[in-house]
Amino acid sequence: MVQEAHREAVDVLIAPSGNTDQSSVDKASSTDNPEVLAERCDFLYRRITPAIVATIALSLLLDAFLWRTRPIPLLVFWQSTVLVLCAGFWMLGWFYRREKAKGAIDPEPWVRRAAIGALALGTGWGYAAAVFFPGGEQEQIFIAFVVALVATGGLPMFSTVWWVYALYAAGAMIPFNVVLFAYGTDNFRVLGGAVPILYIANVFTAYQLGRVFAAAYGLRGAYRKLWDDNAEINAQLASQLDDLLEAHRAVQAYDRKLSLFSERAPIAVFEVDPNATIHDMNPAAENLFGYAAHELVGRNGITMLFAPEDRERTEKWWKSFIASGKPTTIIAERCLRRDELELTCEWTLTPLVDEEENVTSVVLQGRDITHQRESERMRSEFTSTLSHELRTPLTSILGSLQLLRSGVLGELDKDQDEVTEIAERNGQRLLDLINEVLDIEKIESGRVVLVPETVEVDEFVPDSVRLNQGFADRFTVTLKMVGEAPKVKVRGDRKRLMQIMTNLLSNAAKFSPPNETVEVHCALADGRVRVVVADRGPGIPEAFRSKIFGRFAQADSTDSRIRGGTGLGLAICKRLIEMMQGRIGFNPRKGGGTEFWFEMPVMKTEEEDTGGAQRILVTEPDTVAAEYLAIVLGKAGYAVDMAPDASTSRALLGRWPYAMWMLDRNLRDASDTVGLITEMRHRLAETKIVMLMSLRSEQTTVEDAAKHGIVGWLMKNEPRQRVLEVVEEAIGPAPAAEAEV
């Protein structure tokens, strides 16, 4: 349904340029289409009053010109006739408006009535030409000019239905053409031969204008249909997203239950010796791998549970694990069931040691995460489909609309431009919804990467106010900077900060009364800078205040549909500002309205000077592992930036000097991390490098690590103390440590 509406809208949109299928235009502009005919009829009756005013003014002008040379009674009779015709035409328009106010009307008879009125009005001018033309040459020239003006002036009045104009022009020009041949000079007779050509040209112009009007009305109708369909899709999309998130929450709840009931065997549990020989297993392990306990007890777990291709590497890692004697968690991508079905399992390994610190046995808790990985894949495919199937064609449609409005394909009249603007605005609104849905999905799935930089508040805030004034103008609202922004700096992603400011300013503009002012001001307190956006809108209801930063949150859905909005903007702002160590909130404003604010820590002078000498960059595609390291290092007093891939790491290393770079041994967009280190060597300077690995055997894949600046290796999910030992040994303790984890 949506695709059909898109095709119909695009067909009608580009029809006037002659670059589309003619049948689509004919369908939209056909008088058999009741909606289009009703629009054209309404246009005719909206032009009755201007036509009457112009007729009376021009008739008075003609009387004033002829009153000395023509009989006064004749002029009075003709002027009275014009007034009667105008009064009758006005009454016809009054009856039409009254009937329309009662409900839907049949446009066909009203178009015919308008045609009769237009013919009568044109005939009045034809009568004037026939009666007043015989006379002096000067009067004849003036009358010829008036008739030509009347015929041409009727185009904007009646051309929406071309044959109505044809009747009007015929009534004015045929009598005039007759008197040209009867009483005119030779020159006037030549002019009389050109009058039919002028008539045909004007009628053809009216026909073309009628087609343009029909195409424009068809376009508006198509986009009304598109908007209705999009509203339905939005509702379905919201429902599907909620279902998807509910499924994700169910998976998380299942994981928590496994941990809470581990003693009653909700997860697979094995007890093995240092040689990986299985000593015991629980019923959940039997169910998971398809073996009875007596079939596995006494046999090597690596040989029985892992794919043959991975066994050699796993055995090397197992020896390193037993030697270290520290708990760890790993993910094994290829664990084998008895029926040779491959599973992805998360293993938590807890070594049990004796008094001499020798490992006596290991408890393995295995959790099947195959379905979780499939859920993540499905969510990724869903997001990709949303982006491709909706955003890509919608972007093309918006581009076509903007191209049409730019005048490249020909200038549009006022009505066409208004209709096209409506279509563009509603298309942009739908595109904003899709982009916000994609943003919130990326944020919640941990795939949004911030690229921090130094942002000067006294430049950034006024710039954001100026850039958003154009949007506020749509609502006749003024954005005003109150006072001067403090000359301080914050560290954040400039693009995302601008997104937050744009959302707050646009909300304030949309919900402010016309001709009001939205005030923006900044304040410093306790080492933080607060940016406040204050409006005079209706305020936030008491019952809704706890939900204002939730997903799809709208206090009044009816008002939100009128003003535009999805209910996702504030939820996105909250997550983004918290990712930049900031806070966001709101307060009721005295006198009515609301103050939305966000605040961020001000960069210290020494941090500006050193560029963050005690900053650590963590390049890790696994979001869970990266967040764990960020929490451990952040609580210890270090400043941490996270990057999921090589490209983001290049950008951050090019912008900031780091004391340490912790990077995963395997990155999806870098075939060789050692090569990446060599590539960025000119930016690393004194930066210490620590490699992150999933298996101990990965350490052997880098020869002469010290030559590349690698000072240490860490297993993912190493205990907190081990992480801090490696970091402090390389770059020293943080200047001001916070509370421990």
Buried (B, 14 or more C-beta within 10 A) or exposed (E): EBEEBBBBBBBBBBBBEEEBEEEBBBBBBEBEBEBBBBBBBBBBBBBBEEBBEBBBEBBEEBBEBBEEEBEEEEBEEBBEBBBEBBEEBBEBBEEBEEEBEEEEBEBEEBBEBBBBBBBBBBBBBBBBBBBBBEEEEEBBEBBBEBBBEBBBBBBBBBBBBBBBBBBBBBBBBBBBBBBBEEBBEEEBEEBBEEBEEBBEEBBEBBBEBBBBBBBBBBBBBBBBBBBEBBEEBBEEBBEEBEEBBEEBEEEEEEBEEBEEEBEEBBBBBBBBBBEBBBBBBBEBBBEBBBBEEEBBBEBBBBEBBBBEEBBEBBBBBBBBBBEBBBBBBBBBBBBBBBEEEEBBBBBBBEBEEEEEEEBEBBBBBBBBBBEBEEBBEEBEEBBEEBBEEBBEBBEEBBEBBBBBBEEEBEEBEEBBBEBBEBBBEBBBBBBBBBBBBBBBBBBBBBEBBBBBBBBBBBEBBBEBBEBBBEBBEEBEBBBEBEEEBBEBBBBBBBEBBBBBBBBBBBBBBBBBBEEBBBBBBBBBEEEBBBBBBBBBBBBBEEEEBEBBBBBBBBBEEEEBEEBBBBBBBBBBBBBBBEBBBBBBBBEEBEEEBBBBBBBBBBBEEEBEEEEBBBBBBBBBBBEEBBBBBBEBBBBBBBBBBBBBBBEBBBBBBEBBBBBBBBBBBBBEEBEBBBEBBEBBEEBBEEBBBBBBBBBBBBBEBBEEBEEBBBBBBBBBBBEBEBBBBBBEEBBEEBEEEEEEE
